[in-house]
Each structure stands twice: as structure tokens, then as C-alpha cells.
Amino acid sequence: MANEVSYSITINREACIKCGLCEKFCPTEVYIMDDGPQPVHPEWCWGCETCSGNCPQDAITVEANPDALAADDDHPRAKLIDDETAATYKEWAETLRDVLQLRWHPVGVRLIRKGEPYPEGVQIPKERMRYCQSMMAARRGVSLLMPANRHSCPDGTSILGLTEVPPKLASGEIYILFHKLDTQEAASRMVNERPMLEPYSMDATCVFPLDDAKANVDVVSIMGNPEQMMWLSMATSYYTGHRHDFHASATRTASR
């Protein structure tokens, strides 16, 4: 479970009330309770800040090692898209926005495979964020490149093939703790049925407005209301008559 980026965990012992919530909610099992929380496995920390977010006293601070984060700047960069393809994506985006009357940009998603260069001209955010947050930024016109250490959600990183699945997520226990599912049986079923990429098969995610594509897209994401999605679904089955199966859960959604 070792992480490429090290994190410094500081606990304000005067403020800590030894409630144990940090140990309970940590998805990567960094803490043990021994007369208060002890971060005995800081090398397992993924910087998700679930511990600090659930601390009622705001007694925990998690900070990334800046030297490790700077290593992303040295990753090879390459132009992964030609002008003709970029023009095609722009035409798609304009058509989708015009016909469906979309409020937001269609979003292009590129999963950067292991060892693949990062696309040129895309910023790596200074602050960690969730994948869903990066998608919301992209629909507003922002392009973002997020190596695994810029993702703040261990759940999302494991689903996207950036990391392995932390134990409390693999078992579904974390969903019970957050009261997202009723029973352990339901939590296990949700985890086992969700689609996932092979651990460590991806180096980063890249999202961008489709009309300003930075790389060849793996997925085009369109965010709209139910009627817009109905018309889009009808258009995609126009030539084939193929019926669509949507595979989703309330806590982690994927369609295919």
C-alpha cells in the first residue's frame, strides 16, 4: 500500500479528545488508538483527509511532502492529439451543445496509461481534489491533469486504476461507517458489482472541455437534465436500434 508521495500527519494533542474517529474512518488504516490516535503507518497515507474531516476538534493536519509533489513537473510531456482530431472534437462539442442546448461544455476524459507521457499544456492542480470535482471544473472550461497524488479520494483512485483498493473500501466497511448503505451485505455487493480498472494500470486522469481537447479521448462526458439525456440516448440508438443498459449505484456511478 506504499504511496509515491509522503505525507506529514500532525495531531494537536491538546485539542484531541481521543474519540477514535480518525482511526475508525481512515480507509488505509494509518492509525491505531493507543492513549490517543497514533499514525503508525504514515507511509500508507493517501492524503484524502478523511481523518481530519471527521475530527470534531479539527486536531489533525495532513500535509504533502512538497519535494515529492514537484516530481510531477519532470514527467515527460508530449502532444497527444493532431489538429484534425482536435477539430473533429470541437465540431462534436459544438453540435452537442447546439442540438441539446447544453448549459455546460461536454467533457473529454483521457486516462493516462502507465508510462505514457502527460499531454502538453494541461495544468496539474496544486490542491488535491476528487475526480468528480475535476469533472465539474472541466465542464466550466478548465483543463486538469491529475496524477494519483492529486486525487483526494482513495475510492476514486482505485476505481480508475491509479492505486489498489484500500482494505476498508474493498470490504465495504467505509460505506457502513458513512451510513451510505444499510448492511454489510449491501456494501459488499455494491463494491463487488462496480466496474474497476486494473490497479496501477493508469498514471493519471486528464479532463478538458471537448471543444479544447488536449488529448485523444477515452470517454465523452455530458452533463445535463433528464430530457437532454433522453434525446442523446435516442440519437445513439438511431442507426442500430440498440437498447441501452445503465449500470449505476448511488455512491459510485458508471454507465456502459
Backbone as a ProteinNet text record, in pm:
[ID]
protein_1_A
[PRIMARY]
MANEVSYSITINREACIKCGLCEKFCPTEVYIMDDGPQPVHPEWCWGCETCSGNCPQDAITVEANPDALAADDDHPRAKLIDDETAATYKEWAETLRDVLQLRWHPVGVRLIRKGEPYPEGVQIPKERMRYCQSMMAARRGVSLLMPANRHSCPDGTSILGLTEVPPKLASGEIYILFHKLDTQEAASRMVNERPMLEPYSMDATCVFPLDDAKANVDVVSIMGNPEQMMWLSMATSYYTGHRHDFHASATRTASR
[TERTIARY]
81.6	0	85.8	216.2	305.9	267.3	284.6	244.4	367.5	360.4	473.1	495.1	394.7	405.6	389	484.8	476.7	397.6	330.8	250.2	293	287.9	317.4	185.5	168.5	45.3	76.4	9.9	30.6	-97.7	-85.8	-202.2	-183.3	-278.3	-278.4	-327.4	-233.6	-268.3	-351	-335.7	-415.7	-561.8	-585.6	-723.6	-788.2	-706.8	-759.4	-835.6	-955.1	-1036.1	-1035.4	-951.1	-932.4	-1062.7	-1139.6	-1267.9	-1251.2	-1138.1	-1110.9	-1170.8	-1234.4	-1297.1	-1194.2	-1076.5	-973.6	-931.8	-910.8	-873.9	-988.2	-1109.7	-1226.9	-1250.8	-1234.3	-1269.4	-1153.4	-1030.3	-916.8	-927.8	-941.6	-960.9	-835.4	-718.4	-593.7	-528	-598.5	-557.3	-420.7	-407.9	-284.6	-271.9	-385.1	-384.3	-412.7	-361	-410.1	-440.2	-530	-560.3	-476.5	-389.8	-302.9	-288.2	-382.7	-390.1	-398.5	-485.2	-499.1	-453.3	-486.7	-450.3	-300.7	-246.2	-105.2	-95.3	-37.3	-21.5	96.8	75.3	185.5	227.1	140.5	175.3	156.5	233.7	218.2	250.7	330.9	363.7	243	136.5	15.1	-81.6	-53.9	-146.1	-155.8	-279.2	-302.9	-344.5	-345.5	-375.9	-521	-612.5	-753.2	-817.5	-754.4	-800.9	-937.3	-972.9	-1094.8	-1082.2	-962	-938.9	-963.1	-901.2	-916.1	-1058.3	-1122	-1258.3	-1358.8	-1327.7	-1419	-1377.2	-1267.8	-1223	-1308.5	-1381	-1470	-1394.8	-1264.2	-1184.5	-1089.5	-1094.9	-1000.6	-857	-827.1	-696.6	-593.7	-631.7	-540.9	-511.6	-383.8	-340.9	-260.9	-296	-226.3	-166.1	-34.5	34.1	125.7	126.2	209.8	352.4	445.1	585.5	601.6	639	646	749.5	856.3	958.2	903	821.5	762.5	662.5	585.3	487.8	556.3	672.2	744.1	792	802.1	849.1	757.7	630.6	537.9	580.7	648.6	691.1	793.8	863.2	966	912.7	783.7	726.7	727.6	764.3	767.3	632.8	638.8	519.9	524.7	409.1	402.8	268.8	268.2	142.9	74.1	-39.5	-105.6	-223.4	-235.5	-350.7	-308.1	-358.8	-326.8	-437.8	-410.7	-504.4	-636.4	-630.4	-752.9	-844.5	-784.4	-864	-921.7	-840.8	-888.7	-1007	-1000.8	-1111	-1236.6	-1218.8	-1333.3	-1400.9	-1320	-1376.4	-1450	-1393.5	-1458.4	-1592.8	-1597.7	-1724.5	-1826.3	-1781.8	-1872.3	-1929.5	-1840.6	-1882.7	-1984	-1957.2	-2049.3	-2184.6	-2183.5	-2309.5	-2389	-2321.3	-2388.6	-2448.4	-2372.4	-2422.1	-2539.1	-2531.1	-2636.1	-2764.4	-2752.9	-2872.7	-2938.6	-2857.6	-2913.1	-2934.6	-2886.2	-2895.4	-2831.9	-2709.4	-2638.7	-2593.4	-2600	-2551.4	-2399.2	-2344.4	-2202	-2130.1	-1997.2	-1915.3	-1926	-1937.9	-1909.7	-1763.7	-1735.9	-1602.3	-1534.3	-1411.1	-1329.8	-1247.6	-1241.7	-1165.3	-1058.3	-935.8	-825.3	-761.8	-755.8	-686.3	-543.1	-447.6	-307.3	-253.5	-220.5	-173.8	-37	-5.3	122.5	237.3	324.8	440	414.1	289.4	254.2	288.7	335.3	364.3	237.1	252.1	139.4	118.2	-5.3	-29.4	24.5	70.7	123.2	11	49.9	-40.5	-155.6	-144.8	-251.8	-193.1	-256.4	-203.9	-233.8	-139.8	-161.1	-204.4	-320.5	-367.8	-276.6	-259.7	-177.3	-245.9	-378	-453.9	-511.8	-520.2	-584.8	-734.7	-791.9	-936.6	-988.1	-1117.4	-1182.1	-1200.4	-1207.7	-1226.5	-1354.7	-1461.2	-1587.8	-1573.7	-1489.2	-1465.3	-1389.8	-1296	-1223.9	-1317.7	-1415.3	-1512.6	-1599.3	-1636.1	-1716.5	-1637.6	-1505.4	-1421.4	-1409.6	-1394.5	-1378.7	-1504.1	-1620.5	-1743.5	-1757.6	-1682.4	-1682.1	-1566.1	-1488.8	-1385.5	-1243.4	-1220	-1085.8	-1030.2	-904.7	-836.5	-748.1	-755.7	-680.7	-617	-492.9	-419.7	-394.6	-439.8	-430.3	-360.9	-229.8	-165.5	-233.4	-202.9	-270	-257.5	-141.5	-122	-200.6	-267.7	-353.1	-498.7	-530.6	-665.5	-679.6	-788.3	-808	-899.8	-942.7	-1038.9	-978.2	-937.9	-883	-979.8	-1107.4	-1207.9	-1198.9	-1198.2	-1191.2	-1062.4	-950.9	-823.2	-816.6	-876.1	-873.3	-965.9	-1081.3	-1173.6	-1111.5	-1036	-976.3	-843.3	-800	-678.4	-550.3	-560.8	-442.3	-374.2	-449.6	-396.8	-466.7	-427.1	-501.4	-617.3	-703.2	-820.1	-784	-799.1	-773.2	-866.8	-822.1	-899.5	-1042.3	-1059.7	-1193.9	-1287.5	-1231.2	-1314.2	-1343.7	-1243.9	-1264.1	-1371.3	-1378.2	-1477.6	-1614.1	-1617.4	-1742.1	-1766	-1674.4	-1693.1	-1709.5	-1634.7	-1637.5	-1776	-1851.2	-1985.1	-2083.4	-2060.9	-2143.3	-2112.4	-1983.8	-1943.9	-2004.4	-2013.2	-2068.7	-2220.8	-2281.6	-2427.2	-2479.2	-2400.3	-2443	-2519.7	-2498.3	-2568.7	-2613.1	-2715.7	-2781.8	-2707.8	-2655.4	-2595	-2459.3	-2381.7	-2254.7	-2275.6	-2382.6	-2414.4	-2436.8	-2511.8	-2537.5	-2409	-2325	-2199.2	-2106.8	-2097	-2011.7	-2061.4	-2191.4	-2247.4	-2217.6	-2233.2	-2206.5	-2061.4	-1968.2	-1826	-1794.9	-1849	-1817.4	-1875	-1985.1	-2050	-2000.4	-1923.4	-1882.2	-1766.5	-1765.3	-1654	-1528.4	-1413.8	-1287.1	-1177.4	-1080.8	-963.8	-856.3	-763.8	-655.9	-572.3	-543.9	-463.1	-329.6	-293.6	-166.6	-151.4	-262.3	-255.9	-258.5	-293.7	-301.5	-210.1	-157	-71.4	-144.8	-248.1	-314.5	-447.1	-529.6	-650.1	-634.3	-688.6	-684.1	-825.1	-877.2	-1012	-1004.5	-1090	-1084.6	-1215.5	-1250.8	-1368.2	-1342.4	-1438.6	-1418.3	-1384.4	-1433.2	-1402.6	-1263.4	-1188.1	-1048.1	-968.7	-981.2	-924.9	-773	-719.8	-575.9	-516.6	-601.5	-554.3	-667.1	-635.3	-739.5	-826	-955.6	-1045.9	-1077.7	-1090.7	-1140.7	-1291.2	-1339	-1481.2	-1520.5	-1640.8	-1700.1	-1811.6	-1800.4	-1899.8	-1987.7	-2118.2	-2214.8	-2302.3	-2307.2	-2384.8	-2505.5	-2623	-2743.9	-2862.4	-2979.9	-3101.8	-3157.2	-3256.9	-3308.6	-3356.9	-3421.3	-3469.7	-3353.3	-3248.2	-3131.4	-3067.7	-3063.8	-3008.4	-3098.1	-3228.7	-3320.6	-3293.4	-3279.6	-3254.3	-3118.3	-3020.4	-2888.2	-2894.1	-2967.5	-2983.3	-3054.2	-3156.1	-3227.6	-3135.7	-3050.9	-2960.5	-2859.3	-2809.2	-2706.4	-2763.3	-2895.9	-2956.6	-3026.7	-3014.7	-3089.1	-3058.2	-2931.5	-2891.5	-2896.5	-2895.5	-2884.2	-3006.5	-3082.4	-3194.5	-3152	-3024.1	-2970.4	-3027.5	-3072.7	-3122.7	-3005.5	-3018.7	-2909.6	-2930.3	-2823.4	-2823.5	-2738.6	-2794.9	-2722.6	-2688.7	-2560.9	-2511.1	-2466.7	-2536.1	-2507	-2537.4	-2476.2	-2512.3	-2518.1	-2579.2	-2593.8	-2460.8	-2367.6	-2242.4	-2130.3	-2130.1	-2028.5	-2097.9	-2092.6	-2171.6	-2083.3	-2124.5	-2059.6	-2166.1	-2161.1	-2258	-2183	-2251.4	-2187.5	-2295.4
-119.7	0	125.9	111.9	226.5	330.4	457.5	569.5	639	688.1	758.7	894.5	949.4	1080.2	1064.4	1114.5	1103.4	1219.8	1193.4	1295	1307.8	1429.3	1457.5	1472.6	1394.3	1397.5	1458.9	1567.5	1636.7	1631.9	1590.7	1583.5	1681.2	1769.7	1863.2	1787.5	1743.2	1659.6	1734.5	1865	1942.2	1948.5	1951.7	1959.1	1820.8	1716.5	1581.6	1530.9	1475.8	1420.5	1267.5	1208.2	1062.9	989.3	1047.7	986.4	864.4	855.7	740.7	746.6	858.8	866.5	865	920.5	919.5	777	696.2	555.5	478.9	511.6	440.4	468.9	594.6	633.9	627.9	616.5	614.4	493.2	513.2	398.9	315.9	372	299.5	251.9	263.2	207.6	260.8	393.2	459.8	460.2	473	496.2	369.8	372.5	284.9	374.1	327.8	402.8	346.2	428.2	391	513.1	529	650.7	772.8	761.5	863.8	808.4	874.9	823.2	833.2	725.9	723.2	686.1	774.9	743.7	649.6	521.5	424.8	385.2	412.4	379.9	503.8	609.2	729.1	703.2	599.1	567.4	514.4	474.9	429.4	543.6	661.2	775	816.9	837.3	883.3	1029.1	1096.3	1238.7	1272.8	1178.4	1205	1295.5	1305.8	1390.5	1349.2	1223	1173.8	1179.3	1157.2	1162.7	1303.8	1402.8	1540.3	1590.6	1544.4	1586.8	1535.5	1420.9	1364.9	1395.6	1469.8	1505.8	1619.5	1599	1703.3	1822.4	1806.2	1913.5	1979.9	1939.1	1990.8	1977.9	1862.7	1843.9	1777.7	1744.4	1671	1753.4	1761.7	1829.3	1730.7	1720.2	1631.7	1718.2	1710.6	1792	1704.3	1727.6	1650.7	1702.7	1612.4	1648.9	1726.4	1854.9	1934.1	1883	1820.9	1768.1	1654.1	1570.2	1457.9	1507	1609.9	1664.2	1728.5	1791	1859	1762.5	1633.7	1534.5	1524.2	1561.4	1557	1650.6	1758.4	1855.1	1795.9	1691.5	1629.6	1514.9	1482.6	1373.5	1412.2	1320.7	1352.5	1404.4	1505.1	1562.8	1540.5	1526.3	1507.1	1554.5	1603	1639	1511.9	1480.5	1353	1365.4	1478.9	1497.9	1581.4	1547.2	1624.7	1725.6	1820.1	1930.4	1881.3	1780.9	1729.4	1665.8	1588	1526	1631	1732.5	1840.2	1912.2	1933.4	1999.5	1913.5	1782.2	1690.8	1696.9	1693.2	1701.7	1833.7	1941.3	2072.6	2073.7	2011	2002	1920.5	1809	1729.1	1813.6	1885.1	1964.7	2071.4	2139.4	2244.1	2185.7	2068.3	2004	1961.9	1901.1	1857.2	1974.4	2080.7	2196.8	2262.8	2267.9	2333.7	2251.5	2122.1	2038.5	2012.9	1982.3	1950.1	2072.2	2188.4	2311.8	2292.3	2241.9	2215	2343.9	2344.6	2458.8	2454.4	2330.9	2313.3	2253.7	2268.4	2203.3	2051.2	1978.1	1834.6	1817.1	1713.1	1694.7	1574.4	1593.8	1484.1	1427.8	1295.9	1228.2	1141.2	1160.6	1076.3	1011.5	879	806.7	783.6	837.2	827.6	692.7	607.4	473.2	475.8	366.9	354.7	377.1	472.2	500.5	593.1	633.7	722.3	867.1	948.5	1088.3	1165.9	1270.9	1360	1451.2	1489.8	1583.6	1722.3	1790.6	1925.6	2023.6	2127.8	2240.7	2218.3	2119.2	2094.7	2108.7	2189.2	2216.1	2102.8	2080.1	1990.1	2076.3	2051.7	2138.3	2130.5	2243.5	2248.7	2178.9	2189.1	2127.6	1994.8	1900.2	1772.4	1794.7	1715.5	1722.9	1586.4	1570.2	1447.4	1448.6	1329.7	1319.2	1390.3	1374.7	1439.7	1591.5	1644.2	1788.1	1834	1751.4	1787.9	1789.5	1699.3	1697.3	1823.3	1867.5	1989.8	2111.1	2111	2220.3	2215.6	2094.4	2080.7	2123.7	2096.6	2135.9	2287.7	2357.3	2504	2561.5	2472.7	2521.3	2504.9	2433.8	2417.3	2280.5	2277.4	2150.5	2114.3	1989.6	1946.8	1811	1800.8	1674.4	1634.2	1513.6	1472.4	1337.1	1337.6	1212.8	1159.7	1036.4	975.5	1060	1126.8	1203.3	1333.5	1371.4	1490.1	1453.8	1325.4	1280	1269.8	1319.7	1317	1204.4	1120.4	1013.8	877.3	801.5	667.4	576	595.4	516.6	541.8	670.9	705.9	660.3	674.2	635.2	484.8	406.9	261.6	220.1	282.5	251.6	286	395.9	442.9	376.4	280.3	206.4	277.5	381.3	456.5	394.1	322.7	260.2	126	57.6	-60.3	-15.9	-108.4	-75.4	-86.7	20.8	11.8	-89.2	-154.3	-263.2	-224.9	-108.7	-71.4	-40	-7.1	13.2	-119.8	-207.6	-338.7	-419	-403.9	-478.4	-410.9	-281.6	-205.7	-143.7	-168.6	-118.7	32.8	105.1	250.7	305.5	234.8	281.4	265.7	164.2	148.5	259.7	292.9	398.1	533.1	557.4	683.5	678.7	567.3	549.7	565.8	519.5	526	401.9	291.3	166.4	102.8	20.6	-28.3	-141.2	-235.5	-353.8	-383.9	-468.1	-511.3	-589.9	-666.2	-741.9	-648.5	-541.1	-445.1	-374.3	-341.1	-273	-362.5	-488.6	-582.5	-601.3	-609.9	-628.7	-507.6	-387.1	-267.2	-263.2	-297.9	-297.1	-402.8	-521.6	-632.7	-614.2	-539	-522.2	-402.6	-315.6	-195.5	-225.5	-160.2	-179.4	-110.3	-173.6	-117.7	-151.4	-61	-85.8	-156.1	-221.2	-293.4	-197.9	-232.9	-144.1	-109	17.7	71.4	58.8	42.5	39.5	179.7	279.5	418.2	506.4	611.5	706.9	833.5	871	999.2	1003.9	1100.5	1132.2	1271.8	1291.1	1422.3	1454.1	1567.7	1609.2	1749.2	1775.6	1903	1924.6	2051.4	2074.2	2016.6	1946.6	1874.1	1968	2093	2185.8	2246.5	2207.2	2247.2	2123.7	2016.5	1886.9	1891.8	1826.6	1821.3	1685.3	1586.6	1451	1373.3	1257.4	1168.1	1122.9	1123	1095.8	947.5	902.4	768.5	772	880.8	895.7	1040.6	1061.5	1195.1	1197.7	1289.4	1301.4	1422.9	1401.2	1508.5	1522.4	1641.9	1668	1753.8	1698.3	1769.8	1717.6	1761.7	1720.9	1593.1	1530.4	1402.6	1408.1	1518	1526	1528.2	1601.8	1605.1	1466.9	1394.2	1259	1165.1	1187.7	1105.4	1124.1	1250.3	1276.6	1221.8	1231	1177	1025.1	961.3	816.3	775.3	851.3	820.8	837	939.2	963.1	850.2	798.4	694.1	559.7	543.2	417.4	433.4	551.6	583.3	485.9	453.6	370	220.5	183.6	41.6	-14	72	23.4	-41.5	-33.4	-97.4	-32.7	-116.4	-66.7	-46.3	50.4	86.3	25.4	-26.7	-74.3	21.1	76.4	169.2	100.3	101.8	33.3	140.4	152.3	263.9	227.6	303.7	298.9	441.5	460.1	595.9	655.4	570.4	623.5	624.6	532.2	530.4	492.4	580.6	560.9	535	442.2	419.1	367.8	411	362.4	290.7	199	127.3	79.3
0	0	0	-20.1	-14.1	-118.6	-82.6	-163.9	-219.3	-343.8	-401.6	-336.1	-274.9	-210.8	-61.1	13.6	159.1	216.1	327.7	394.3	539.1	587.2	727.1	802.2	907.8	987.6	1123.3	1153.8	1281.3	1362.1	1488.6	1577.5	1692.4	1709.6	1821.9	1945.1	2027	2141.7	2245.6	2253.9	2349.8	2307.6	2176.6	2127.6	2115.7	2092.5	2070.8	2192.2	2169.3	2278.4	2277.2	2192.8	2186.5	2153.4	2061.8	2025.3	1934.7	1864.4	1779.7	1640.4	1603.7	1472.3	1358.9	1384.1	1279.4	1246.4	1349.5	1329.2	1263.1	1302.6	1251.8	1103.6	1062.9	927.1	829	874.5	782.1	689.7	557.7	467.5	446.5	477.8	454.8	584.3	696.2	825.6	870.8	864.4	907.5	1059.4	1130	1274.8	1356.5	1478.6	1583.8	1704.7	1790.5	1911.9	2026.4	2081.5	2193.1	2281.4	2374.7	2455.3	2363.3	2263.7	2161.3	2028.1	1918.6	1786.3	1760.3	1702.4	1665.1	1516.7	1433.6	1290.9	1268.2	1296.8	1295.3	1153.6	1054.2	916	827.3	851.3	768.2	621	593.2	454.3	378.2	449.9	384.9	355.5	408.6	394.3	248.3	203.2	67.2	63.3	177.4	180	153.4	177.1	148.8	252.7	369.5	479.5	535.2	516.2	579.3	730.7	781.1	925.7	978.7	914.5	961.8	939.5	831.8	804.5	905.4	969	1067.9	1211.8	1228.3	1363.4	1417.9	1526.9	1578.8	1637	1661.4	1721.5	1621.9	1496.4	1396	1446.3	1503.4	1567.8	1477.6	1353.1	1264.8	1139.4	1105.8	983.3	899	770.9	677.8	567.1	550.6	450.4	365.5	235.3	143.7	143.2	117.9	103.1	-27.8	-23.8	-147.5	-246.3	-198	-289.5	-373.6	-312.5	-385.5	-489.4	-454.8	-548.9	-667.9	-644.4	-751.7	-858.9	-825.1	-921.8	-1042.9	-1027.9	-1140.6	-1252.7	-1217.6	-1318.8	-1414.4	-1373.4	-1456.6	-1542.7	-1527.4	-1606.6	-1754	-1844.2	-1987.6	-2037.3	-2123	-2184.6	-2335.4	-2396.2	-2540.4	-2592.6	-2715.1	-2780	-2825.9	-2766.5	-2793.2	-2890	-2956.8	-3045.3	-3165.2	-3283.1	-3403.4	-3430.2	-3516.2	-3540.9	-3598.6	-3684.8	-3746.6	-3641.7	-3551.1	-3445.1	-3352	-3318.7	-3231.8	-3295.6	-3427.6	-3497.7	-3496.6	-3507.6	-3501.7	-3365.8	-3258.9	-3124.1	-3103.7	-3157.2	-3143.2	-3214.9	-3331.8	-3405.5	-3326.9	-3268.4	-3184.8	-3071.2	-3003.3	-2888	-2928.3	-3040.4	-3085.2	-3123.2	-3187	-3225.7	-3102.2	-3008.1	-2885.9	-2809.5	-2795.7	-2721.8	-2793.9	-2928.1	-3005.5	-3007.2	-3036	-3050.1	-2915.1	-2814.2	-2683.4	-2595.4	-2641.5	-2562.5	-2424.7	-2426	-2301.1	-2235.2	-2105.8	-2029	-2016.2	-2009.8	-1983.1	-2103.6	-2103.2	-2205.6	-2193.8	-2304.7	-2299.1	-2257.2	-2179.9	-2122.9	-2186.4	-2230.1	-2277.8	-2163.3	-2154.7	-2049.4	-2114.9	-2072.5	-2116.7	-1994.6	-1992.8	-1887.8	-1933.3	-1858.6	-1895.9	-1850.3	-1945.8	-1913.6	-1846.7	-1779.6	-1711	-1809	-1776.7	-1860.1	-1977	-1997.9	-2108.3	-2071.3	-2166.6	-2134.4	-2103.9	-2026.1	-1998.3	-2119.4	-2148.4	-2259	-2226.4	-2328.7	-2311.7	-2277.7	-2208.1	-2188.3	-2093.1	-2004.9	-1907.9	-1767.3	-1685.4	-1552.5	-1455	-1363.4	-1251.1	-1133.3	-1074.9	-966	-844.8	-777.7	-657.6	-539.8	-535.2	-427.7	-473.1	-380.4	-412.6	-432.9	-520.9	-542.1	-583.4	-572.4	-614.5	-766	-823.2	-968	-1010.5	-934	-969.2	-967.6	-877.7	-874.6	-998.9	-1045.2	-1167.1	-1287.8	-1288.9	-1397.2	-1395.8	-1277.1	-1267	-1314.1	-1288.6	-1336.9	-1489.1	-1544.9	-1689.5	-1764.4	-1709	-1778.8	-1784.3	-1697.8	-1698.3	-1779	-1844.4	-1933.2	-1886.2	-1775.4	-1719.7	-1756.4	-1800.9	-1829.7	-1711.4	-1665.8	-1548.6	-1571.4	-1528.1	-1529.6	-1385.2	-1348.2	-1209.1	-1195.3	-1161.6	-1121.6	-995.5	-959.6	-844.6	-719.8	-701.4	-577.6	-573.8	-682.9	-682	-657.6	-659.9	-627.6	-476.2	-422.8	-277.4	-232.3	-324.2	-290.2	-319.7	-218.1	-242.9	-316.3	-295.2	-365.1	-514.9	-552.5	-693.8	-759.9	-689.7	-749.9	-776.4	-686.9	-707	-820.5	-832.2	-941	-1076	-1081	-1205.6	-1237.3	-1156.5	-1185.3	-1146.6	-1064.1	-1022.7	-901.6	-819.9	-699	-678	-573.6	-529.5	-439.9	-404.5	-322.7	-174.4	-96.8	46.8	113.1	221.1	282.5	322.2	384.2	430.2	314.9	199.4	81.4	13.5	9.2	-53.1	18.8	150.1	228	227.8	192.8	200.5	336	431.4	568.4	574	489.3	495.6	462.7	376.1	339.4	455.7	536.4	656.8	755.9	772.4	864.8	826.1	695.9	648.2	631.9	671.1	662.7	519.5	422.3	283.7	241.2	313.1	283.9	415.1	406.8	527.2	596.2	519.4	579.5	515.7	583.5	528.3	399.1	393.2	272.3	153.7	177.5	70.7	28.4	126.6	96	14.1	52.8	-20.6	-163.2	-178.7	-312.8	-400.6	-346.6	-424.4	-470.8	-379.5	-414.1	-519.1	-503	-593.3	-733.1	-743.4	-873.2	-952.3	-892	-963.6	-1059.3	-1175	-1269.1	-1217.5	-1234.1	-1188.1	-1288.2	-1300.8	-1383.6	-1301.2	-1368.4	-1302.2	-1217.4	-1090.4	-1005.3	-1069.1	-1059.6	-1110.4	-1262.6	-1333.2	-1480.1	-1539.5	-1457.5	-1502.8	-1417.5	-1480.9	-1409.8	-1371.4	-1448.2	-1422.9	-1497.7	-1460.2	-1535.7	-1594.2	-1711.4	-1776.5	-1824.7	-1783.3	-1823.9	-1882.4	-1981.4	-2052	-2126.2	-2153.6	-2238.7	-2376.3	-2430.6	-2556.4	-2671.5	-2666.8	-2775.3	-2763.1	-2660.1	-2645.9	-2603.6	-2682	-2645.2	-2636.6	-2533.6	-2510.1	-2545.4	-2567.4	-2594.9	-2660.8	-2718.1	-2768.3	-2651.7	-2670.7	-2560	-2548.7	-2424.8	-2396.7	-2374.8	-2316	-2282.3	-2304.1	-2355.1	-2359.5	-2255.7	-2161.8	-2055.2	-2081.1	-2075.6	-2099.3	-1976.2	-1921.9	-1801.7	-1837.3	-1812.8	-1848.9	-1771.6	-1810.7	-1740.8	-1803	-1742.3	-1793.5	-1937.5	-1977.9	-2115.7	-2214.5	-2181.8	-2269.3	-2281.2	-2170.6	-2174.6	-2255.3	-2251.3	-2330.3	-2479.2	-2522.3	-2663.6	-2706.2	-2619.7	-2650.8	-2665.8	-2576.5	-2583.8	-2712.5	-2750.8	-2875.3	-2996.2	-2994.4	-3106.9	-3122.2	-3010.1	-3017.7	-3062.3	-3053.3	-3099.8	-3234.5	-3295.4	-3418	-3531.5	-3550.7	-3663.6	-3633.7	-3505.9	-3470.7	-3400.2	-3335.7	-3256.2	-3125.7	-3094.9	-2974.3	-2848.5	-2756.8	-2629.1	-2533.7	-2444.8	-2354.4	-2216.6	-2162.1	-2024.1	-1941.3	-1835.3	-1749.7	-1618.5	-1585.1	-1466.6	-1367.8	-1255.6	-1165.6	-1020.8	-930.1	-788.5	-738	-622.4	-570.3	-527.3	-480.3	-428.4	-530.5	-625.9	-730.9	-859.9	-959.6	-1079.6	-1200.6	-1281.4	-1410	-1506.8	-1629.2	-1728.7	-1839.4	-1902	-2011.4	-2109.6
[MASK]
++++++++++++++++++++++++++++++++++++++++++++++++++++++++++++++++++++++++++++++++++++++++++++++++++++++++++++++++++++++++++++++++++++++++++++++++++++++++++++++++++++++++++++++++++++++++++++++++++++++++++++++++++++++++++++++++++++++++++++++++++++++++++++++++

